[in-house]
Amino acid sequence: MRDEGRRGVRSEHNGSKKKHMTRRQRMRKRRRRLFFIETVLLVLLLGFLYAWLKLGLIHFDKLGLLATNNLDEKTQEMLEGYTTIAFFGVDNRSNGDYESGNSDSIMICNIDNETKQVKIVSVYRDTTLDMDGKRYMYKCNYAYNHGGPKNAIEMLNRNLDLNIQDYVAVDFNALVEAIDAVGGVEITLTQEEIDVINRKGYMGEVASVTDHMDEVVTLTPGTQTVNGVVATAYCRVRYTAGGDYMRAQRQRTVLTQLINKAKSASLTQLNDLIDAVFPKISTSLSMKQLVGLASAIQDYELADSTGFPFAIYQGEWESAGKKVVIPCTLTSNVKELYAYLYGQEDYKPTDTVESISAYIESQTGIHESDALDYGFGTTQTSDNSN
């Protein structure tokens, strides 16, 4: 019994020794823990520094609070669940100048903050809208050329009942560099499109402006992966069947391809993309906003894209720039836009939109029943190849 008792005591004593570390062991463990924490902090610091240096290449442009229509409280609350950004492709033949130039590409990018689903709306550049709130009606790409991004965004807000406060603008060079950085994009070229590209000299002009003459190639019809110069020239084609509607569709096709390629790009490709494109971007988004958007890039899904207006009539209007796209009517198109972007089937446009719509009808004699089917659908659900 005494031996068993002594063994029991010894066992308890041995067990207590296992629970207690020596001072040296505690110091080693503490050093390992501190080393791990320091390593994590160093990685985070380097990552932040990398992002800071890369984002510092972008031209940041603070616009201040931009004017909107008198949206009701319910609509304002609903819009807070989305991030809506205006994208402008500027054709000014002067790379790096974002203060003016016709915005030949006008896109509204709408992100559902909860689901991360993205929808893109191309606004046809020849659409007749109110440029200044005083009934100066003209093609909507006029706004950027006569007031820069601020004027262009406020034009969209005024005519479409949106609350856009931020933009991203790029030029020929940015698009060419971005496409090249991801190894090109896949498009299907028709002989008609190739004839226009060659006749108008689009490929040679883009190559000359962007200093990429080595990317000028002989084009053949069919589905193929093309470089940045060819893809940008393709985006400019409008003198084919479908005119500006098909050009907007081409632009969405290239953008969709670029987004999908960027999402699956290697770290080296992404670094090349950032180095090549960031210096050629102008935006009102803050560095904090860009970091937030970039951190969730893998969660975004391009759900759909379409063109605006949905119901249209193309005709002559001398005071609005001769041949223009007339919304039939602006009011009904804005209702459909809200249904498309936000799922609001019963949206009632503001008095501002109603007034602009009534003015367009009175000046053109074009009403909702005059909308024509030109044989080119505006909605492009097939753009999403995810």
N, C-alpha and C positions, 0 to 999 in steps of 0.2 A: 504493500500500500504506500509506504514511504517512497519507494522507487517510482511508483506510478505518479505520485504527487510531485516528485521532483521533475519527472519527465513532463508533467503537465505544466509546471511552472516554466520549465525550459522552453516548451513549445510556445507558451504565451509570450515569453521574452523574445524568442526568435521572430514571432509574428510582429511584435512591436518594432523590431529593428527594420523589417521590410517597409513599414509605413513611414519611417523617418529617414530623410536623406541627409547626407553630410552637407556642410556649408559649401564645399567645393562643388558638389553635385547641384545644389540649388543655384549657384552662380552660373554654372554651365547651362542649365535649363533656361535661366533668365536671359542669358546672352543669346541663346538660340531663338527665343521668342522675340527679343528685340531685333535680331538680325532679320527674322521673317517680316516683322512689321516695317522695318526700314526698307526692305526690298520691295514690299508692296507699295509703300509710299513713293519710292524712287520710280517704280514703273508708272504709277499714276501721274507723277510729276512730269516724267518724260513724255507720256501720252498727251498730257495737257499742253506741254510746251510745243510738241509736234503740231497739235491741232491749232494752237495759237499762231505759230509761224505760218502754217498753211492758210488759215483763214485770213491772216494779215495780208495775203496777196490780193484779196478781193477789194474792189472799190466800194466802200460803204457810203450810202447816201441817205442821210436822215431827211425825211419829208415832213415830219410833224403830223398833226391830226388832219386827216383828209375828209372833205365834205361828203356827207351821205344824205339821202332823203330822210324824211321824217318817219322812220320805221316804228311801228307800234312795239310796246313792251314785250309782247309774246314773241314777235319775230326776232327782236334783239336777243332775247334769252335763248331762242332756238339756234341762232347763228353762233353763239358762244361755244357750241359743241363742235364747231368746224374751224379749220384753218384754211382760209381762202387767199390765194396769192395770184397776182397777175404776172404772166410771163410775156415778155416782148422780144421778138426777134427783129432787130433794127437793121434796116438796109440803108446805110449812110455812106458806104464806100470808104469810110474812114474808121478803121479798127480802133477801139478804145474810146470812141466819142459816143457817150450815151445821153447827151443832153438834147439831141434832136435826131431827125431822120424818120422816114416813114416806117411805122411798125408793121412790116409786111406779114408778121406772124403775131397774132394776139390770142393768147390762151388763158383761160381761167382754170387754175389747178385747185381743186377742192378736196381737202383731207378730212375724213371723219375721225375726230380725235379719239373715239372709243374703239372703233373697229379697224382703224388704220387703212380703210379702203379709200382709194384715190379715184376721182373722176376728173376728166379733162374736157373742157369745152373750147372749141376753136370759134372765135368770133370772126365771121367773114369780113375781110378788110374793107369791102365795098358797101357794107351795111350802112344805110342812112340813119344817123342818130344826131341828137342835140349836142353840139360841141361845147357850148358855153353857158347853158341855162337860159339863154336869151333867144332861143329858136334859130340859132345859126346852124342849119342842117347841112351836114357834109358826110363824106365817107369816113368811117370811124378811124381809119389809120392816119387821118389828118391830125388827130388830137395830140399824138406823141410828137409829131414834127413841129407843132406850134405850141409847145408848152411842156415838153418832156414827160417823164413818167407821172408826175403829179397831175398834170392836166389829163393824161390818158386814163389814169385810175379814176379820177373824179368823173370823167365821161362815162366810164363803165358803171360806177355807182349810181349816177344820175339816171341813166337810161334803163338799167337792169335791176334796180332796187337792191343792190349789193352793198356790203360793208367791207370793201377791200382796203387794207391799210398798208400793204406791202407788195413789193414787186421784185422780179429778177429780170434783168435785161442782158442779152447776149448779141453778138454780131456774127458775121460770116466766120471769122477766125475761130471763135469759141466753139462753134458747132463742128467745124472741120477738125480741130484738135481733139475734141471729145470723142468723135467717132473713130479717129485714127488710134486713140489711146486704148480703146477696147477691141481693136482688131477689125473694125468695120462693122457694117450692119447689112442685113439681108433684105433686099427689095426685089420686086418683080417689075422689070422694065418692059414697056411695050414699044413697038416701032414708032408709034405716034409720039410718045414721050421723047424718045431718042432724037427724032427729027426736030422737035422743038428745042431741045437742049443744044443741038448742033446749029440750028438756024439762028437762034437767039444768042449763041455764044456764051451760054450760062456757065459751062464748065471752065472755059478759058478765063472768063472774068473772075470767077471765084478763085481759081488757081492763082491768078495774077494779084488780086487784092490780098490774098492770104500768104503769098509767097510759097505756094506749093505746086509749082509748075510740073514737078516730077510726077504728080498724080493725075495728069491729063492722059486719058486712055481712049482706045477705040471701043465704043459701046455696041453690044449686041443684045437682042431681046431675050427675055427669060428671067428666071429667078436666080439671083447671084448675090454674093457678098461684095459690097463696094466700099471704096475708101471715102474719106471725109469730103473731098472735093466733089465726087460724083453724087454722094448722098445730098449734099447741100444744093447742088445744081438741080437735082430731082425735086427738092422741096420748093424750088422757085417756079416750077412749070405751072402755067395757068392757061396757056393757049392751046388747050385740047378740049375735047368734049367734057363738059362739067365745069370748065372755067375755074373760078375761085373756090367752088365747093370741093372739087377734086384736089386742088392745091392744098386746102386745109386738111383734107384726108391724108394726102401724102406726108404732110408735116407731122400729123399724129402717128402715122405708121413708123416714121423714122424715130420719133421721140420714144415710142413704145419699145422699139428694138433697142434703142440706146439704154433705156432704163433696165430692161431685162439683161442686157450684156453687162451693165455696171453692177447689178446685184450679184452676178456670178463671177465677177472679175477677180483675179488674183491680187494679192497685196501689191505686187510690183505694178500691175496694170492700174490699180486704183491710185497709186502714188504718181504714176505718169499722167493719169487723168487729172488729178488735182493740180500738179505742177503746170500742166499745159492750159487748163481751162480757168482756174481761179483768177489769174491776173486779167482775164478777159471778161469778167462778170461785174456787173454793177447791181447792187441790191440795197433795199432799205431795211432788210432783216438785220437784226443785231447779231453779234458773234454768239451770244448766249442762245438766241433762237436757232441759229444755224447748227450749233452743237447739239441742241435738243432734237432737231429734225434728223440730223445725221445719225444720232445714237439709235434711232428707231428705224433706220432705213430697211433693215431686213424684215421688219414687220409690215411694211407697206405693200399693198397689193393694188395694182392698176386694174380697177374693176370694170371701167368702161370709158369711152370717149365719144364725143358727138360734135356736131357743128351747130352754130346759132347764127341767125334765127332758124327755127324749126319749120315754120310756114312762111314762104317767101314769094315775092313777085319781082322779077328782074325787068327793069325798064328805064326809060329816059326820064331824068329830072334835072333840068338845066341848072337850077340853083344849088343842087346838091352834088354836082360833079358829073353831069351827063348820065352815063349808064351806071345804075346803082342797084343794090339789093334792098328791097323795101319789105320790112316785116309786116306780115298780114295777120293780125295787127301787132303792134308792139305790146299792148296789154295782154293779149292771149299768149304771145310768145314768152313773156315774163312769167306768166302763170305756169306754163309748161316747164320753164327753166327751174322754177322752185320745186316742181314735182320731180324733175330729173335729179337735181343736186341734193335736195333735202327731204324728199318724200312728202312734201306738203301739197296735197292734191287740192286743197280748198283755199290756196293763198289768194288774198285780195291785194292787188298792186296799189301803191300809194297814189295820191292825187297827182304827184309830179309825173309819174309814168303815164297815168290816164290822160293828163294834159298833153304830153308829148305825142302820145299815140293819136289823140284826136286831131292834133295839128298835122301830123303826117297824112292822116286820112283826108283831111280837108284840102291839103295842098296837092295831093297826088290823085285823089279820087279812087284810091285802092283800099279795099275793105277785106275783111276776113275771108269772105267767099271768093276773093280773087286769087287766093294762093294757088300756085301751079305746081304740079309734079314734073320736075325737069328730068326725072329718070335717074337721079343720083341721091340715094338715101343719105341723110345726115348722120344717123346714129351708126356707130362703128363698133358693135359688140365684138366683132371678130378681131379687133386690134389686140385684145388681151391674149397673149400666148403663154401665160403662166400655167 
